[in-house]
Amino acid sequence: MVTTKHLLKGVRKVITPQNKVTPAMLRARIIGSEMDCRRGFTGGDPEVILRLGGHVGSVIECHSGLDRAMEQGRASIRAAEEARRSAAAGTVILADCLTASKGRFSRSWHAPAGGIWGCLLLPDIFLDRARMLLPLALGMACCETAREFGVSGAAVRWVNDVLVDGRKLAGFLVEGYRAPASTENWFLLGFGINVNNRSFPAELRSSAVSLGQLLGHSLDLSAVTVSFLAKLAWNIGLLLYQEQQDLSLGSDDAEPACQLFLDEWRLLSDTLGRRIVYGYDVEQLPQYQARVMAILPDGGLVMRLGDGHEVTEYSGELRYL
């Protein structure tokens, strides 16, 4: 656990994080209730899948506040290199609040006390196909968590938003980072989930929502965080398990042996079949309207235009019509 120190009139004040989560808490959850709820999974061995994702939360830093969790992640990677080691794969950085958080296109992200704000550090060990699917794992984990706590209407909007009745419960951002000394490539998986925070800026009041608002009561923030991280470990493990199945065919260029990961995504998403407006930055520059037809094995979204032509997009944003 990381504490934040302030000087106030010559007195050193230590602020203890409110969202206190430890690797031991996460391991207990994974080998306990998470394993129990996954035992009915028929697509593969749940123990193997959770073991493959077991590096998630190997180290957990809890801060009372940060400017940006992603920048703290970069700093952790650099600090490890300066100490002549590599940062721990699966390190999770959590903050009670963020003061300069940003989403896509440097949009400000409202991240006060009461939500789950942070990022996950993963070395880039993925094959090309799995690398493209990695952003989907965040939304899947959050959607499963929301449903576990009673919000049955939570659904994933491609590529990585979670909505409830059209209002945004959570958003995610994946960025790449090359360590300056080793040139090792990392992924920083940023997450922001509205849990107990119920007050939003005027421009967000009609479009954002929290679990506390939906359920009518506050939740144990650490319990929700542990659930989310356990489900993230499962979904990243499932992605790695999918890689193993693909490699069993003998070629990374071969068709996938199975569609376990995307099958699970389809169960959690309401994007397929929807009428949408698409844009790389859809708020500032919407490009076209279409109907979503399919998701490809590499995560590309197939959309049919009004004239019948189909296009495939791998990045950008959707808004439902």
C-alpha positions in Angstrom: 0.0 0.0 0.0 1.3 3.5 -0.9 0.5 6.5 1.3 0.5 10.1 0.3 2.4 12.6 2.5 1.6 16.3 2.8 3.2 19.1 4.7 0.7 21.3 6.6 2.1 24.0 8.9 5.2 22.0 9.4 3.4 18.8 10.3 3.8 15.8 8.1 0.4 14.3 7.4 0.0 10.8 6.0 -3.1 10.1 3.9 -4.0 6.5 3.7 -5.8 5.3 0.6 -9.5 4.4 1.1 -9.5 1.7 -1.7 -7.1 -0.7 0.0 -6.7 -3.9 -2.1 -3.8 -6.3 -1.8 -2.5 -9.2 -4.0 -3.5 -11.6 -1.2 -7.1 -10.4 -1.3 -7.1 -10.9 -5.1 -5.6 -14.4 -4.9 -8.1 -15.4 -2.3 -10.9 -14.2 -4.5 -9.5 -16.0 -7.6 -9.0 -19.4 -6.0 -12.3 -19.1 -4.1 -15.5 -17.5 -5.6 -14.0 -16.7 -9.0 -13.0 -20.3 -9.5 -16.3 -21.5 -8.3 -18.3 -19.4 -10.7 -16.1 -20.4 -13.7 -16.4 -24.2 -13.1 -19.3 -24.5 -15.5 -17.2 -23.0 -18.3 -17.1 -25.7 -21.1 -14.7 -24.1 -23.5 -11.5 -24.9 -21.6 -10.0 -25.8 -18.2 -10.9 -22.9 -15.8 -7.8 -23.6 -13.6 -5.5 -23.3 -16.6 -7.2 -20.1 -17.7 -7.0 -18.5 -14.3 -3.4 -19.6 -14.0 -2.5 -17.9 -17.3 -4.1 -14.7 -16.1 -2.6 -15.1 -12.6 0.0 -12.3 -13.1 -2.7 -9.7 -12.9 -2.4 -8.0 -9.6 1.0 -9.5 -8.8 1.8 -6.1 -7.3 -0.9 -3.6 -6.3 -0.1 0.0 -5.6 -2.8 2.0 -3.7 -2.6 5.7 -3.8 -4.9 8.3 -2.1 -4.6 10.4 -5.2 -2.7 10.8 -8.5 -2.6 13.1 -11.5 -2.9 10.2 -13.9 -2.6 6.5 -13.2 -1.1 5.9 -16.7 1.7 8.4 -16.0 2.4 6.6 -12.7 2.6 3.4 -14.6 5.2 4.8 -17.0 7.1 6.1 -14.0 7.1 2.7 -12.4 8.5 1.1 -15.5 11.3 3.7 -15.7 12.0 3.4 -11.9 12.4 -0.4 -12.2 14.8 0.1 -15.1 16.9 2.6 -13.1 17.1 -0.1 -10.4 18.4 -2.6 -13.0 15.3 -4.7 -13.1 12.0 -5.0 -15.0 8.7 -3.8 -13.6 6.5 -6.7 -12.4 4.2 -8.0 -15.0 0.6 -7.5 -13.9 1.3 -4.5 -11.7 -2.0 -2.7 -10.8 -2.0 1.0 -9.9 -5.1 2.3 -8.0 -6.0 5.8 -6.9 -8.9 7.0 -4.8 -9.1 10.0 -7.2 -7.4 11.4 -10.2 -6.9 15.1 -10.7 -5.7 15.2 -14.4 -7.2 12.1 -15.9 -7.7 11.8 -19.6 -9.6 9.5 -22.0 -9.3 9.3 -25.7 -8.1 12.4 -27.6 -7.1 14.0 -24.2 -10.7 14.3 -23.1 -10.9 15.0 -19.4 -12.2 12.1 -17.3 -14.2 12.9 -14.1 -12.5 10.7 -11.5 -13.5 11.8 -7.9 -13.4 9.7 -4.8 -15.8 6.8 -4.9 -14.8 5.2 -8.2 -12.3 2.7 -9.4 -9.5 4.5 -11.2 -6.2 3.0 -12.2 -4.2 1.0 -14.7 -2.7 -2.4 -15.3 0.9 -2.9 -16.6 1.4 -5.8 -19.1 4.5 -6.6 -21.1 3.8 -7.0 -24.8 4.1 -10.8 -25.0 1.0 -11.2 -27.2 0.7 -12.5 -30.7 -0.7 -10.0 -33.2 -4.3 -11.4 -33.1 -4.5 -11.4 -29.3 -2.8 -8.0 -29.1 -5.8 -6.6 -31.1 -8.3 -8.2 -28.8 -6.7 -7.0 -25.5 -8.8 -3.8 -25.2 -12.0 -6.0 -25.2 -10.9 -7.7 -22.0 -11.4 -4.6 -19.9 -15.0 -4.0 -20.9 -15.8 -7.7 -20.5 -14.4 -7.7 -16.9 -16.3 -4.6 -15.9 -19.5 -5.8 -17.4 -19.3 -9.1 -15.6 -18.6 -7.2 -12.3 -21.6 -4.9 -12.8 -23.9 -7.9 -13.4 -22.5 -9.8 -10.4 -23.4 -6.9 -8.2 -27.0 -6.7 -9.6 -26.9 -4.5 -12.6 -28.2 -7.0 -15.1 -28.5 -4.4 -17.9 -24.8 -3.7 -18.2 -23.5 -4.2 -21.7 -20.2 -3.6 -23.6 -20.1 -1.2 -26.5 -17.3 -1.8 -28.9 -14.5 -1.2 -28.4 -14.3 -0.7 -24.6 -17.2 1.2 -23.0 -19.7 -0.2 -20.6 -23.2 1.2 -20.7 -26.5 0.8 -18.8 -29.6 2.0 -20.6 -27.4 4.2 -22.8 -25.5 5.8 -19.9 -21.8 5.3 -19.4 -20.8 3.3 -16.4 -17.2 2.8 -17.3 -14.6 3.6 -19.9 -11.2 2.1 -20.7 -8.0 3.1 -22.6 -5.1 1.0 -23.8 -1.8 2.7 -24.5 1.6 1.3 -25.6 4.8 2.4 -23.9 8.4 1.5 -24.8 10.7 1.5 -21.8 13.5 4.0 -22.5 16.5 1.9 -21.5 15.6 -1.7 -22.4 13.2 -0.7 -25.3 10.9 -3.3 -23.9 7.3 -2.8 -25.0 4.5 -2.5 -22.5 0.7 -2.1 -22.5 -0.9 0.2 -20.0 -4.6 -0.7 -19.6 -6.4 2.2 -18.0 -9.7 1.8 -16.3 -12.3 4.1 -14.8 -15.5 2.7 -13.3 -18.2 4.8 -11.5 -19.1 3.0 -8.3 -20.1 5.2 -5.4 -19.5 8.6 -7.0 -23.0 10.0 -7.8 -22.2 13.6 -8.6 -21.2 14.4 -12.1 -20.4 17.7 -13.9 -23.4 19.2 -15.7 -22.2 18.0 -19.1 -22.1 14.4 -17.9 -25.3 14.2 -15.8 -27.4 12.8 -18.7 -24.8 10.5 -20.1 -23.0 9.0 -17.1 -24.2 6.7 -14.2 -22.7 4.8 -11.3 -23.4 1.5 -9.7 -24.5 3.3 -6.5 -27.1 5.2 -8.5 -28.4 2.2 -10.3 -28.6 0.1 -7.1 -29.8 2.8 -4.7 -27.0 2.2 -2.2 -23.3 2.4 -1.8 -21.0 -0.6 -2.3 -17.9 -1.9 -0.7 -15.4 -0.3 -3.1 -12.6 -2.7 -2.3 -14.9 -5.7 -2.9 -16.0 -4.3 -6.3 -12.3 -3.6 -7.2 -11.3 -7.2 -6.2 -14.1 -8.6 -8.3 -13.1 -6.5 -11.3 -9.5 -7.5 -11.1 -10.3 -11.2 -10.7 -12.5 -11.0 -13.8 -9.8 -9.1 -15.6 -7.4 -11.9 -14.7 -9.9 -14.4 -16.1 -10.4 -12.6 -19.4 -6.7 -12.0 -20.0 -6.1 -15.7 -19.1 -8.8 -16.6 -21.6 -7.1 -14.5 -24.3 -3.8 -16.3 -23.6 -5.6 -19.6 -23.6 -7.0 -18.7 -27.0 -3.5 -18.0 -28.2 -2.4 -21.5 -27.1 -5.3 -23.0 -29.0 -4.4 -21.0 -32.1 -0.7 -22.0 -31.9 -1.7 -25.6 -31.7 -2.6 -25.3 -35.3 1.0 -24.8 -36.1 0.8 -21.3 -37.6 0.0 -17.9 -36.2 -1.5 -17.1 -39.7 -4.0 -20.0 -39.5 -7.6 -19.6 -38.8 -8.3 -19.7 -35.0 -8.9 -23.1 -33.5 -11.8 -21.7 -31.5 -13.6 -18.5 -30.7 -13.7 -18.8 -26.9 -12.8 -15.2 -26.1 -15.1 -13.6 -28.7 -17.9 -15.9 -27.9 -17.7 -14.5 -24.3 -17.6 -11.0 -25.7 -20.7 -11.5 -27.7 -22.6 -12.7 -24.6 -21.7 -9.4 -22.9 -22.0 -6.9 -25.8 -25.1 -5.3 -27.4 -23.1 -3.9 -30.3 -23.8 -6.5 -33.0 -26.9 -5.7 -35.1 -27.1 -2.1 -33.9 -27.4 1.0 -36.0 -24.5 3.3 -35.3 -22.6 6.4 -36.2 -18.8 5.8 -36.5 -15.9 8.1 -36.3 -12.2 7.9 -35.3 -13.2 10.8 -32.9 -16.9 10.4 -33.2 -17.8 13.4 -31.0 -15.9 15.9 -33.1 -15.9 14.2 -36.5 -18.6 11.6 -37.2 -17.8 9.9 -40.5 -20.7 7.6 -41.4 -23.8 5.7 -40.3 -24.0 1.9 -40.6 -25.3 -1.3 -39.1 -22.9 -3.5 -37.2 -22.8 -7.0 -38.9 -20.0 -9.0 -37.2 -16.8 -9.0 -35.2 -13.8 -10.7 -36.8 -11.3 -13.0 -35.1 -8.8 -10.1 -34.8 -11.4 -7.7 -33.2 -12.2 -5.8 -36.4 -15.8 -4.7 -36.6 -17.7 -5.3 -39.8 -20.3 -2.6 -40.6 -22.7 -2.3 -43.6 -23.3 1.1 -45.1 -26.6 2.4 -46.4 -25.5 1.5 -50.0 -24.8 -2.1 -49.1 -21.0 -1.9 -49.0 -19.2 -3.3 -46.0 -16.3 -1.7 -44.1 -14.1 -3.1 -41.3 -12.8 -0.8 -38.6 -10.1 -1.7 -36.0 -10.1 1.5 -34.0 -12.3 4.5 -33.5 -15.6 5.0 -31.7 -19.3 4.2 -32.0 -22.4 5.9 -30.9 -25.7 4.0 -31.0 -28.6 5.5 -33.1 
